[in-house]
Amino acid sequence: VLRKGGVMSLVGYGTLTFESEAANTVFLHTYEDILRPYWSEHRLMVDAHYTTIHPPFPVVERYHTRNEKEMSIAAVMSYVNTWSALNPLRESGRADAIIRDLERDLKKAFGTSDSEFVVKAHYPLFAVICSE
């Protein structure tokens, strides 16, 4: 329920990218090619930056920007470990293998063997702002 004069904001963030094309290739391969069948339809709305959402209230603005964050490869992997697409794979142990392979391949792409190696990550932020 949105009162007259009220504002509703739907906020989300997209998939990480890196300044290394090799790292992007590795990361997106895991995200899109390996895990695509395990993402819910709701995640697909996020991947579309909520452009597929048509709220029942007039849209005042669709906002897009890009954020930047320095994080270790270990921190990237902690983030990846929260992905809901991994949940159905945890019982079989496949999730652990996917995470292990991604970490190995990211380290290789960044030219390091150190999980504490700091990388610059970029991620889109977006919002749909509505008013009644």
trRosetta pair geometry for C-beta under 8 A, 3 or more apart (Angstrom, degrees):
i j d omega theta_ij theta_ji phi_ij phi_ji
2 6 4.4 -156 -176 81 82 132
2 7 8.0 180 -157 26 120 6
2 8 5.5 -70 -100 -43 138 117
2 57 6.0 -28 64 -66 156 148
2 130 7.6 -47 -134 107 172 110
2 132 4.5 153 117 -26 113 138
3 6 4.2 108 57 -36 73 122
3 132 6.7 169 96 68 30 137
4 132 5.6 -110 -114 116 36 106
5 131 7.4 -19 -158 -173 25 100
5 132 6.8 -41 11 78 22 82
6 131 7.0 176 89 -147 42 62
6 132 5.2 18 51 31 84 111
7 60 7.6 -39 -132 9 98 147
7 129 6.6 -11 -171 -169 104 92
7 130 7.1 153 -158 82 55 49
7 131 5.2 -24 -102 -96 71 82
8 55 6.8 173 88 -156 134 152
8 57 6.2 115 29 46 125 146
8 129 7.4 161 85 -154 50 45
8 130 4.6 -11 60 61 98 101
8 131 7.6 -176 20 -77 71 34
8 132 7.8 62 -9 -27 104 94
9 127 5.4 -11 -170 -170 99 120
9 128 7.2 159 -153 78 49 48
9 129 5.0 -9 -104 -104 84 75
9 130 7.6 -174 -76 23 39 68
10 50 5.7 154 111 -134 125 155
10 53 6.6 -63 84 105 166 164
10 55 7.4 -172 -13 -68 130 125
10 127 6.4 153 78 -156 50 62
10 128 4.5 1 51 49 105 97
10 130 8.0 36 -4 -2 96 105
11 125 7.4 -8 -169 -174 93 91
11 126 7.4 166 -150 90 51 45
11 127 4.6 -16 -99 -100 72 95
12 46 4.9 -151 -173 -134 146 89
12 49 7.0 -174 78 -139 120 47
12 50 6.0 149 19 -35 132 113
12 125 7.6 171 92 -153 42 51
12 126 5.7 -15 64 63 83 88
12 127 7.5 159 19 -84 62 49
13 46 7.9 3 65 -171 37 112
13 67 7.5 -39 -132 27 121 126
13 123 5.2 40 176 143 110 121
13 124 6.5 162 -158 87 59 54
13 125 5.2 -25 -102 -100 84 64
13 126 7.4 155 -95 18 35 72
14 46 7.0 168 -100 154 59 85
14 47 6.9 93 -134 -125 92 43
14 49 6.3 -29 -67 -81 120 87
14 123 5.8 -178 69 -171 68 79
14 124 3.9 21 26 52 123 102
14 125 7.8 -130 8 -62 81 26
14 126 7.1 52 -32 -1 101 113
15 27 7.8 151 168 138 110 114
15 28 7.3 86 146 -101 146 81
15 31 5.9 87 -138 -175 137 165
15 47 7.1 24 -25 -117 110 83
15 123 6.9 -151 101 -128 20 91
15 124 8.0 20 40 24 51 96
16 27 6.6 -86 87 173 98 151
16 76 7.0 -159 111 -137 172 102
16 79 7.5 82 -31 111 141 149
16 121 4.8 -31 -154 -167 115 116
16 122 7.0 126 -158 66 60 44
16 123 5.1 -44 -95 -77 56 103
17 24 5.4 18 -151 -110 84 110
17 27 7.6 174 -115 78 44 144
17 121 7.3 138 69 -161 35 64
17 122 4.9 -29 66 65 88 98
17 123 7.2 155 16 -81 70 51
18 23 4.2 -30 65 96 148 131
18 24 5.6 -153 44 -58 84 77
18 27 6.9 125 -2 -6 113 147
18 119 5.8 -22 -136 163 120 127
18 120 6.9 123 -149 80 70 62
18 121 5.9 -40 -91 -106 74 61
18 122 7.2 172 -86 17 23 84
19 23 7.9 37 59 45 46 130
19 119 7.6 -162 27 -174 92 88
19 120 5.4 35 -14 69 118 110
19 122 7.8 99 -55 -14 69 112
20 23 3.8 73 82 8 112 109
20 24 6.7 -179 94 -11 59 81
20 109 5.6 132 130 151 138 102
20 110 6.1 -149 -12 -91 167 67
20 119 7.5 -67 4 -147 117 122
21 24 5.4 -51 -147 36 36 115
21 25 6.3 42 153 -24 66 102
22 25 5.8 -51 -151 31 31 114
22 26 6.6 29 152 -15 63 106
22 108 8.0 -107 148 111 127 78
22 109 3.9 -175 119 -146 102 96
22 110 8.0 -167 85 -51 111 42
23 26 5.8 -56 -149 38 33 111
23 27 6.0 29 156 -18 68 111
23 106 5.7 55 -136 -139 92 75
23 109 4.1 151 -74 124 64 138
23 110 5.9 43 -75 -57 124 84
23 119 7.1 171 -149 -155 169 151
24 27 5.8 -58 -139 41 28 109
24 28 5.8 18 166 -10 67 113
25 28 6.3 -60 -139 43 21 102
25 29 6.2 29 157 -28 60 109
25 109 7.5 180 53 -116 92 138
26 29 5.8 -56 -151 28 25 115
26 30 6.9 19 155 -13 60 103
26 102 6.8 136 155 -145 101 68
26 105 4.3 -179 -149 133 133 117
26 106 5.7 -175 106 -75 143 60
26 108 7.9 144 -83 65 155 98
26 109 5.1 -128 -2 -41 140 145
27 30 6.1 -61 -161 36 31 106
27 31 6.2 20 151 -12 68 114
27 102 7.2 76 -108 -158 54 109
27 106 6.8 59 -67 -92 89 106
28 31 5.3 -56 -136 45 37 110
28 32 5.3 6 173 6 75 116
28 33 7.8 73 132 -6 65 92
29 32 6.8 -62 -123 52 16 88
29 33 4.9 -26 -164 28 58 125
29 34 6.7 54 141 -13 68 100
30 33 7.3 -25 -66 52 10 84
30 34 5.0 -31 -144 36 46 127
30 35 6.3 36 157 -9 63 110
30 80 7.8 5 122 -147 143 132
30 98 6.4 126 -148 -178 110 100
30 101 7.7 164 -95 94 119 101
30 102 4.8 20 -75 -95 160 120
31 34 7.7 60 14 48 13 86
31 35 5.8 -51 -151 47 27 121
31 36 7.9 69 136 -59 50 72
32 35 7.4 16 -19 55 7 79
32 36 5.4 28 -174 -61 45 110
33 36 6.5 -4 -108 -8 9 115
34 98 6.2 160 145 -133 146 120
35 38 5.2 -72 -166 48 69 109
35 39 6.3 77 138 -40 92 93
35 83 7.0 -11 -163 143 159 143
35 85 4.2 78 -177 135 115 145
35 86 7.2 -40 -121 -63 125 65
35 98 7.5 99 -65 -172 101 153
36 39 6.1 -48 -149 14 34 111
38 85 3.8 108 103 -162 105 84
38 86 7.3 97 128 -57 148 23
38 87 7.8 170 174 48 119 71
38 88 5.5 -150 -138 41 113 120
38 89 6.7 -37 -108 -28 161 107
39 43 4.1 -101 -177 71 108 144
39 44 6.6 124 123 -50 120 77
39 47 7.9 48 157 -30 157 132
39 84 7.4 93 -127 81 58 96
39 85 4.7 -31 -72 -84 65 119
40 43 5.2 111 57 -2 69 96
40 44 7.6 -122 106 -3 48 86
40 84 6.7 -27 -5 110 107 136
41 44 5.3 -46 -158 27 45 119
41 45 7.2 53 145 -22 66 93
42 45 5.7 -44 -161 24 42 114
42 46 7.1 40 143 -15 65 99
43 46 5.4 -50 -156 35 43 113
43 47 6.3 47 146 -22 70 102
43 84 7.1 -157 -62 58 129 119
43 85 7.2 -13 -30 -54 174 104
44 47 5.4 -46 -145 35 37 115
44 48 6.5 31 154 -13 64 105
44 52 7.9 -5 124 33 88 154
45 48 5.8 -61 -151 42 31 107
45 50 6.1 41 163 -100 89 53
45 52 5.6 -117 -124 63 77 114
45 53 6.1 69 -164 -52 120 98
46 49 7.5 34 178 -79 37 28
46 50 7.2 9 -108 -52 38 74
48 51 5.0 -109 152 42 96 91
48 52 4.8 38 103 -9 154 107
49 64 6.7 16 -173 -102 143 110
49 124 6.6 -50 -100 123 117 139
49 126 4.4 65 -162 19 97 173
50 53 4.6 -33 -169 17 81 122
50 62 7.7 -166 91 -139 105 104
50 126 6.1 -172 25 116 109 122
50 127 7.8 2 45 -155 151 16
50 128 5.0 -125 130 -26 139 121
51 62 7.4 60 -99 -155 73 148
53 128 6.0 -135 82 -2 124 168
55 59 6.4 127 41 -71 112 86
55 128 6.5 163 -22 135 124 129
55 130 4.7 -93 96 -67 156 156
57 130 4.0 106 89 163 111 126
57 131 6.5 -168 156 72 123 20
57 132 5.0 -74 -132 -77 126 74
58 130 6.3 147 79 -153 41 82
58 131 6.3 -33 73 62 94 70
58 132 7.7 143 26 -99 85 33
59 62 6.4 10 172 -48 131 87
59 128 6.1 -60 -130 -171 110 94
59 129 7.1 98 -162 74 66 50
59 130 5.4 -52 -100 -94 47 81
60 129 4.8 -58 61 108 103 96
60 130 6.2 158 0 -118 87 22
60 131 5.0 53 -48 -1 127 106
61 127 7.6 29 103 97 94 97
61 128 7.9 179 93 -152 52 37
61 129 4.6 10 55 49 88 116
62 126 7.3 -1 179 -172 80 101
62 127 7.4 -179 -153 89 42 52
62 128 5.6 -9 -109 -107 76 70
62 129 7.6 -161 -75 22 31 74
63 125 8.0 -23 119 117 98 85
63 126 6.3 164 89 -154 63 52
63 127 4.4 5 51 52 110 94
63 128 7.9 -158 21 -71 75 26
63 129 6.6 47 -12 -12 111 111
64 124 6.5 -23 -160 -167 91 110
64 125 7.5 150 -155 83 43 54
64 126 4.9 -5 -102 -105 69 93
65 124 7.3 151 84 -156 37 63
65 125 5.2 -13 66 60 86 99
65 126 7.6 172 25 -78 58 52
66 122 5.6 6 176 -175 112 106
66 123 7.1 165 -156 84 69 27
66 124 5.4 -43 -101 -100 72 58
66 125 7.1 169 -101 15 19 78
67 122 7.1 159 83 -155 46 56
67 123 5.6 -18 61 64 94 78
67 124 7.7 140 16 -125 76 10
67 125 5.4 61 -20 -24 110 116
68 120 6.3 -5 -171 -175 102 99
68 121 7.2 156 -156 83 52 46
68 122 5.3 -22 -100 -100 73 74
69 120 7.5 157 82 -155 33 55
69 121 5.2 -22 66 64 84 95
69 122 8.0 161 21 -86 67 29
69 123 7.4 -11 14 13 109 105
70 118 5.3 23 175 177 103 114
70 119 7.2 173 -149 85 63 30
70 120 5.5 -35 -95 -98 71 64
70 121 7.5 150 -105 17 20 77
71 75 4.0 -115 -179 86 107 134
71 76 5.8 131 110 -52 120 77
71 79 7.9 35 150 -18 161 131
71 118 6.8 172 95 -145 14 74
71 119 6.6 -28 68 60 64 75
71 121 5.6 -17 29 6 111 125
72 75 4.6 103 53 2 76 98
72 76 7.2 -132 100 -2 46 83
72 115 6.6 57 157 144 113 62
72 116 4.9 -43 -142 -148 137 42
72 117 6.4 118 -149 64 75 35
72 118 5.4 -52 -86 -90 60 61
72 119 7.5 96 -141 13 19 77
73 76 5.4 -47 -150 33 39 116
73 77 6.4 38 150 -18 66 104
73 103 6.6 109 156 -147 111 82
73 106 5.7 159 -142 116 115 125
73 107 6.2 69 -163 -78 168 77
73 110 6.9 -144 -75 29 125 154
73 112 7.4 -170 -21 82 144 125
73 114 7.5 133 27 105 126 58
73 115 5.1 -119 79 -153 105 50
73 116 7.4 -68 36 -29 85 8
73 117 5.4 28 -10 59 112 88
73 119 6.4 72 -67 -5 72 118
74 77 5.7 -56 -150 38 31 111
74 78 6.5 38 149 -23 65 101
74 115 4.2 70 -59 156 97 104
74 116 6.1 -6 -1 -81 123 52
75 78 5.4 -46 -147 31 36 115
75 79 6.6 40 151 -19 63 100
76 79 5.7 -55 -157 35 33 113
76 80 6.4 34 147 -20 66 105
76 106 6.8 -159 96 -179 145 167
76 119 7.0 0 -41 51 137 124
76 121 6.7 161 -95 -71 107 142
77 80 5.3 -47 -143 35 38 115
77 81 6.3 46 153 -27 64 102
77 99 6.4 94 -160 -170 100 99
77 102 7.2 155 -111 98 91 108
77 103 5.1 19 -94 -88 136 110
77 106 7.9 -157 -63 39 96 150
77 115 7.4 -49 13 -152 138 108
78 81 5.6 -51 -152 29 31 117
78 82 7.4 33 149 -22 58 99
79 82 6.0 -57 -166 24 37 111
80 83 5.8 -25 -171 -13 49 117
80 86 7.8 92 153 -41 74 142
80 99 6.3 154 111 -121 121 90
80 102 6.5 -151 177 102 168 153
81 86 7.1 -72 -148 54 40 166
81 99 6.2 43 -86 -118 84 141
83 86 5.0 92 82 -7 92 103
84 87 5.5 -23 -168 -7 55 119
85 88 7.7 -49 -176 26 42 96
85 89 7.8 21 139 2 63 116
86 89 5.4 -77 -162 50 52 109
86 90 6.3 73 144 -54 82 89
86 95 4.2 88 -173 -131 99 118
86 98 6.9 -154 -116 70 101 136
86 99 7.4 40 -126 -52 144 106
87 90 5.8 -35 -152 -5 34 116
87 95 7.8 55 -63 -82 13 145
88 91 7.7 -46 -178 18 40 101
89 92 6.0 -67 -163 48 54 103
89 94 4.1 -87 -171 77 105 106
89 95 4.1 135 101 -55 101 82
89 98 6.8 29 129 1 155 135
90 93 7.7 36 -178 -73 33 25
90 94 8.0 -87 -61 53 17 70
90 95 4.6 -12 -84 9 58 144
90 96 7.9 85 -132 -30 59 81
92 95 7.9 118 63 -6 76 77
93 96 5.5 -41 -169 30 66 115
93 97 6.6 65 138 -18 78 102
94 97 5.5 -59 -154 39 41 112
94 98 6.1 42 151 -22 73 105
95 98 5.7 -55 -149 36 32 111
95 99 6.3 29 155 -16 66 107
96 99 5.9 -57 -147 39 29 109
96 100 6.1 30 155 -19 65 110
97 100 5.6 -54 -143 39 29 112
97 101 6.1 28 158 -17 65 108
98 101 5.9 -56 -146 39 27 108
98 102 6.2 26 156 -19 63 108
99 102 5.8 -56 -146 37 28 110
99 103 6.4 28 157 -18 64 106
100 103 6.0 -56 -149 36 27 109
100 104 6.4 28 154 -18 63 109
101 104 5.7 -55 -148 38 31 113
101 105 6.1 24 157 -14 67 111
102 105 5.8 -60 -143 42 29 106
102 106 6.1 31 158 -20 67 106
103 106 5.8 -53 -143 36 29 110
103 107 6.4 31 157 -20 63 105
103 115 7.1 -2 -169 -111 120 100
104 107 6.0 -57 -154 34 27 111
104 108 6.5 25 151 -17 63 107
105 108 5.5 -51 -147 37 35 114
105 109 6.2 38 152 -21 66 105
106 109 5.5 -54 -145 37 33 112
106 110 6.2 17 159 -5 67 109
107 110 6.1 -66 -145 48 27 99
107 112 5.4 -101 -160 81 78 71
107 113 5.9 67 173 -113 132 32
107 114 7.5 155 -136 43 111 37
107 115 7.4 -51 -85 -82 120 55
107 117 7.3 120 -125 30 78 138
108 111 7.5 32 -178 -74 31 33
110 117 6.0 151 124 120 140 143
110 119 6.0 -89 -110 -85 143 123
112 117 4.1 82 115 -64 168 161
114 117 4.4 114 85 -41 98 94
